[in-house]
């Protein structure tokens, strides 16, 4: 994900989406050869020289000032998220020519205890790519009951919410509003990619999804940018049916890119009843997780077996 080319593609996509009449330019009597605004029209409206804007769109300008970028953002009518994305692409952090793979991440013991204590609330912890680092029992049952509950514990089997949304039919069926979920997933991933242009693992995820999902590739090419910290999810669960759940997307203290997502139902609602039913149904059938014996316990077991052998 080359930052200069990403910047150019992003600006072109936003120029193409803005009609001349939207910004007070009278329609030309002859057919325009370009969709949306021309470079010179955008530069004039933003008060930026056409040469400077062209260099910026071609990825040949560095160190663009906030005033220039904000003028361009206002002219293109960018949202706050899109403006932040524009600045991240225009001023990427210095990166090595051979970026190292990101270290394998794991949820801390205290985070796992927090999740386990949330017995009535589906919850999970994600990294910046959307990989599930940990989930509690209800979070697993709600979002991915068809996967082994221990799958987040190893990087090779770790679920990724965006990958499942586009490539896992069972996960895809969970969302009646799949198009909206897909748009938000791609838009959120775009925002992260703009901040981390040298993240190899993130680029590998985007490449995998682009190669294996034409729907993802088409959405990615439109350069959507959006973040969502709270809202309502409509779900269609195979065990308990329809649920409307509020969600909160919280950055964990001490981290910049790990999030805890928790889902709640309106008190007294059918969704609250369905969540309780889901918890009861899956707890009854959940496999027992074996515990690793401590050294004293192992020694006691061995001693007991030795005693039993002598007695026989």
N, C-alpha and C positions, 0 to 999 in steps of 0.2 A: 504494500500500500504506500505508493510514493506520494509524499505530501504535496509537492508542486503540481503533479498531474491531478491529484484529488481536488486541489483548490480550483484549478481551471475547470474541471468537470462540474464541480458544485456551482460555480458562478455561471457557467453556461446554462445549466439546468434551471437556475433561478431567472436568468434573463429570458429564456424561452417561455417561462411560465407567466411572464408579465406582459400584458397587451399594451401597446402604445397609448390607447385611449384611457387606460387605467391611470396613466401618469400625466394626462393632459396633452398628449401629442395627437394632433388632428390626423385622421385617417388619410393616407396617401391615395390619390385617384387611381394609381396603378398598383398592381399586386406587389407586395413586398417579397423579397427573395429570402428573407429570414423570418423565423418564427420568434415572436416576442421582440424585445428591444435589441437594437444594434449596440455594439460596443461604444460608438461615439455618442449615442443618445444617452446611454447610462452614465458615461463619464461626464457629459455636460450637466445632466440633472444632479449628479452627486458633487459637482464642483471639483472634479479631479481631471488632470490632463489626460487626454486620450492615450498618450505615450505611456504614462505611468500605469493607467488601468490595463492597457494591453500587456505590459510587462508583468503585471500582477496576475492576470488571467493565464499567462503563459508560464507562470512559475519562475520568472526571471527577476522578480523584485523581492528583496528581503527587507525586513525591518519596517514594514508599513506601520504608520502611526495609528493610534486608536481613532483619531479624528477622521482619517481617511477611511478606515474600515467601517466606522459607524455611519459615515455619510453614504457609503455604498450600501450598507445594510438597510438604512432608512429608505433609500431609493428603491431597493428591491423588496421592501416591505417584509423583511425577515422577522421571524419571531425571536424571542430572547434566546431560545436554544439554538436557533440557526445562526444568530449573531455570535454566540460563544463558539460555535463550530467554525465559523468563518475565521475568527481570530486564531483559533488553534491551528487551522490549516495554513494561515498566512505567516504564523510565527512558530513553526514546529520546534520542539526542544532538540538540542543537538543529539545526534544518534551516531553510534559507531557504524562503520561500513559493514561489519559482520555481526549483527545483533545476536547475542546468545539466547538460547531458548529460556523461557521463563522457568523459574524453579517450581517444582511441584508444590501446590498449596494444599493445606489441610486446615480444617476447623480446629481451634484450640479446645482444650479440655473444658475450660470455663464456658465456652460457647455451646459445646455439646450438653453441658449440664443445664444451661439456660433453656435450650430447646426441649430437653427431656422434662423440665419442670412445667412447660406449657402444654399440659395434658389435654386441655379442651380447645386449643387453638392450633390449627394447621400452620406449621412454620418451617422454613428452610433457609439455609445460608448459601449465597452465591458468590462467585468471584466475578471479575469484570467481564469475562467471556460469557457468563451465564452458566458455568459449570456448577453443579450442585455439590457443595463441600460437605453438607450435612443436612439432615432433615429429621424431624421428630416423627413419631409413629403416625399421627394424624396427617401430617404433611405428605408423607409417603403414600398413605392410603388414598388421599384426595387426588394427588397429581400423577402418581406413577405406580399404582398398586400392581401393575403387571411386571415391574422390575424387581429384582431382589432388593430387600431393604438395606443390605450392606453395600450396594453398588457405589455410593459416593466415597467409600473408604479407599478405593484404589483408582489411580488416574486412568488406567486402561478401561475400566468399566464405568467410569463416572458419567452420569447423565448430564446432558447440556440442554437447557430448555428450548433454545432456538433450534438446535438440531432436531430435537424430538418434534417440535411444532411443524417442521417442514418434511421430515423424513420418517416419522413414526405415526402410522395411521391410527393406532389406538390412542395416542396422545392428541392427535389432531381432532379426533371425534369428540374429545372432551369439551371443545369450545364451539357453541352454536354460532358465535360471532367470530369465526375463524379469520375472516379478512381483516377485521380490526386488530385482532391479536397479532397477525402476521405483520401488519403495517407497523405496529408499535414495537415489535421485536426487532425488525430491521432498522427502524429509526433509532432505537436505543443503541444498537450495535454500531451504527454509523457514528453516533456521538462519541462512543468510546474509541472507535478506530481513529477519529480525528485527533484525540488526545494522545493516542499511543501508536503513531505511524510505524514505529520500529518493533512492535510487538509481534514476534514470529508466530507464537501460538494463536494469536488472534487472526493473523493473516492466513494461517493454515485452516482455521475454522471457516473463514469467509470463502477460501478457495474450495474447500470440501462442499460447502453448501451451494456455491455457484455451479460446480460441476454436476451435482446430483439433483438439483431442484431448479427447473426453469422458472418456477414461481418466485423463488428467492432471487435468482439472477435478475429477473425483470424488475423486482422491487428495489434491489440494491442499486441498479443503474439509474433509478430516479432520484437518488440521493436524499431520501427522507431523513429528517433530523428531529428527534423529539425525545424528551424524557418524561417519565411519569412516576411520581412518588406516592400517589394514592389514587383510589378510585373504587370501582365496582367491577367484579368479574362475574360473568354468567357462565356457569358450568353445567354440563350434562353428564353426570357420573353414571357409569354402568351399573353400580350397585344401588344407589339411593336416588337417582334421578336428578331433577333440576335443582340448582342452588344459585342464589344470588349472594355473593360474599364481598364485603368490603375488604380492601387490602391496604397495607402500609408498607412502603419500601424504605427501609432505614439503613443508613450507613453505620457500620459498627464502629464504636470508638477505637481510636488508635490505628485505624486503617483508612485508606483512601478509596478503595475499590471493592470492599467486601460488604455485601448487603444482607440484611435479614428481612425476609418478607413474611408477614403474618396475615392470616385471613380470619375475618370474624363475620358472624351472622347477626342480623337484627334480633334482639331478644324477643322471644315469643313467636318468631316467624317460622314458617315451614322449613326454611333453610337451616335454622338452628336445630330443629327436630331431625332433619336429615343428617346434619353433622354428628349429632349424638348417636344416631343409628349407625352411621359409618364407623364411628369409633368402637361401638360395641361389637359390630359384626366382624371387623377386622382384627380386633384384639382377641376374639374367641378363636380365630384361626391362625393367628400370627405364630410363626415358628419360634421356639425358645432359642435365644441367643446364648451359646455356650460361654461360660466364663473361664478365663485362664487362671488356673489355681496358683496361689502364692506358694512360695517355697515351703513355709511351714505346713500348708495344707498338703502339698505333694509329699512331703516327708511323712506326714501322718498317714496318708493313704498307703504309701509303701510299707510303713510299719504295720498297719492293719492287715495288709495282704500277707506280709511275712508271718504275722501271728496266726492268721487263718491257715496258712500252709502248715505250720508246726502242729496246729490242732488236728488237721487232717492226718 
